[in-house]
Amino acid sequence: MKVVIGSDHAGFRLKNAMGDLIRLLSHSVLDVGAFNENPSDYPDFAEAVGRAVLDGRAERGVLICGSGIGASVAANKLIGIRAGICHDTYLGHQGVQHDNMNVLVMGSRVMGQKLAADVVRAFLAAKFTNEERHLRRLAKVDTLERKMLKS
């Protein structure tokens, strides 16, 4: 699987560690920055990660900022991105299985590297179930997005 990964300055170290892990898991990584710990803005990286998924340059994305909240809010502004902030393995796999989450968001200031690695593993191993109830709910989410485009 091709995975795009990005972070602001607060998530830089965790992003690098998760990129190494993803490669160890035999996935390819597209790193869209940040490339240092100089102050930077999470919306820029949320957009870069989201566009890589939407453009088909990656199947899934991993996005990291200090808390995870700002990056999650920003990523979900892109139509077609289903970003979820996950700080445990249950959410990491359930978000994919039930909600077809395509971007995992984590907060580097609220979780350690070992937990983050476990969450990334759960996210990448998960598959969408395609169950009717989940398809129905996602269709409603798509309808909400289309309504917002028209208004």
C-alpha positions as CSV (number, residue, x, y, z in Angstrom):
1,M,0.0,0.0,0.0
2,K,1.2,3.5,-0.7
3,V,0.8,5.7,2.4
4,V,1.2,9.5,2.5
5,I,2.4,11.0,5.7
6,G,2.6,14.5,6.9
7,S,2.9,16.7,10.0
8,D,3.5,20.1,11.3
9,H,6.5,21.0,13.4
10,A,4.9,19.5,16.5
11,G,4.5,16.1,14.9
12,F,7.8,16.1,13.0
13,R,9.6,13.5,15.1
14,L,6.6,11.2,15.4
15,K,6.0,11.5,11.7
16,N,9.6,10.4,10.9
17,A,9.3,7.4,13.3
18,M,5.9,6.4,11.8
19,G,7.3,6.7,8.3
20,D,10.1,4.3,9.3
21,L,7.6,1.9,10.7
22,I,5.4,2.0,7.7
23,R,8.4,1.2,5.5
24,L,9.3,-1.7,7.8
25,L,5.7,-3.0,7.3
26,S,6.5,-3.2,3.6
27,H,4.4,-0.2,2.5
28,S,5.7,2.7,0.5
29,V,5.7,6.2,2.0
30,L,5.1,9.6,0.4
31,D,6.4,12.2,2.9
32,V,4.9,15.6,2.3
33,G,6.6,17.3,5.2
34,A,7.3,19.0,7.5
35,F,10.9,18.4,7.0
36,N,12.2,20.1,10.2
37,E,10.9,21.4,13.5
38,N,10.7,25.0,12.4
39,P,7.2,26.4,13.1
40,S,4.7,25.4,10.5
41,D,1.0,25.3,10.1
42,Y,-1.0,22.0,10.3
43,P,-3.6,23.1,7.6
44,D,-0.9,23.0,5.0
45,F,0.0,19.4,5.7
46,A,-3.6,18.4,6.1
47,E,-4.2,19.6,2.6
48,A,-1.1,17.9,1.2
49,V,-2.0,14.6,2.8
50,G,-5.6,14.9,1.7
51,R,-4.8,15.8,-1.9
52,A,-2.4,12.9,-2.2
53,V,-5.2,10.5,-1.2
54,L,-7.7,12.2,-3.4
55,D,-5.4,12.3,-6.4
56,G,-4.6,8.6,-6.0
57,R,-0.9,9.1,-5.2
58,A,-1.6,7.3,-1.9
59,E,-4.3,4.9,-0.7
60,R,-4.3,6.1,2.9
61,G,-2.8,9.0,4.9
62,V,-1.3,9.5,8.3
63,L,-1.4,13.0,9.6
64,I,0.2,14.3,12.9
65,C,0.1,17.6,14.8
66,G,0.4,18.4,18.5
67,S,-3.1,17.4,19.6
68,G,-4.4,15.8,16.4
69,I,-7.5,18.0,16.6
70,G,-6.5,20.9,14.3
71,A,-5.1,18.5,11.6
72,S,-8.3,16.4,11.8
73,V,-10.6,19.5,11.4
74,A,-8.5,20.8,8.5
75,A,-8.3,17.4,6.7
76,N,-12.1,16.9,6.9
77,K,-12.6,20.1,5.0
78,L,-11.5,18.3,1.8
79,I,-14.4,16.6,0.1
80,G,-13.8,12.9,0.1
81,I,-11.4,12.8,3.0
82,R,-12.6,10.9,6.0
83,A,-10.0,11.7,8.7
84,G,-10.3,10.4,12.2
85,I,-8.3,11.3,15.2
86,C,-7.3,8.0,16.9
87,H,-5.5,7.6,20.1
88,D,-6.1,3.8,20.5
89,T,-6.0,0.8,18.4
90,Y,-9.7,0.1,18.4
91,L,-10.4,3.5,16.8
92,G,-7.5,2.9,14.4
93,H,-9.1,-0.2,12.9
94,Q,-12.8,0.5,13.5
95,G,-12.6,3.8,11.7
96,V,-11.6,1.9,8.6
97,Q,-13.9,-1.0,9.0
98,H,-17.1,1.0,9.6
99,D,-16.4,4.5,8.3
100,N,-13.9,3.8,5.5
101,M,-11.5,6.3,7.1
102,N,-8.8,7.1,4.7
103,V,-6.7,9.4,6.9
104,L,-5.5,8.6,10.4
105,V,-4.8,11.6,12.6
106,M,-2.8,11.5,15.8
107,G,-1.5,13.9,18.4
108,S,2.2,13.8,19.1
109,R,1.7,15.6,22.4
110,V,-0.9,13.2,23.7
111,M,0.5,9.8,22.8
112,G,3.9,8.1,22.8
113,Q,5.7,6.5,19.9
114,K,4.8,2.9,20.9
115,L,1.1,3.6,21.1
116,A,1.3,5.5,17.8
117,A,3.0,2.6,16.2
118,D,0.3,0.2,17.4
119,V,-2.4,2.5,16.1
120,V,-0.7,2.8,12.7
121,R,-0.5,-0.9,12.4
122,A,-4.2,-1.3,13.3
123,F,-5.1,1.4,10.7
124,L,-3.1,-0.1,7.9
125,A,-4.2,-3.7,8.6
126,A,-7.9,-2.8,8.6
127,K,-10.3,-3.3,5.7
128,F,-13.7,-1.6,5.1
129,T,-16.4,-4.2,5.7
130,N,-18.8,-3.1,2.9
131,E,-21.7,-4.0,5.1
132,E,-25.0,-2.4,4.0
133,R,-25.4,-0.4,7.2
134,H,-22.0,1.2,6.8
135,L,-22.6,1.8,3.0
136,R,-25.9,3.5,3.9
137,R,-24.3,5.8,6.4
138,L,-21.5,6.7,4.2
139,A,-23.9,7.5,1.4
140,K,-25.6,10.0,3.8
141,V,-22.2,11.5,4.5
142,D,-21.7,11.9,0.8
143,T,-25.1,13.5,0.5
144,L,-24.1,16.0,3.2
145,E,-21.0,16.9,1.3
146,R,-22.9,17.5,-2.0
147,K,-25.4,19.7,-0.2
148,M,-22.6,21.8,1.1
149,L,-21.1,22.2,-2.4
150,K,-24.5,23.5,-3.6
151,S,-25.0,26.1,-0.8
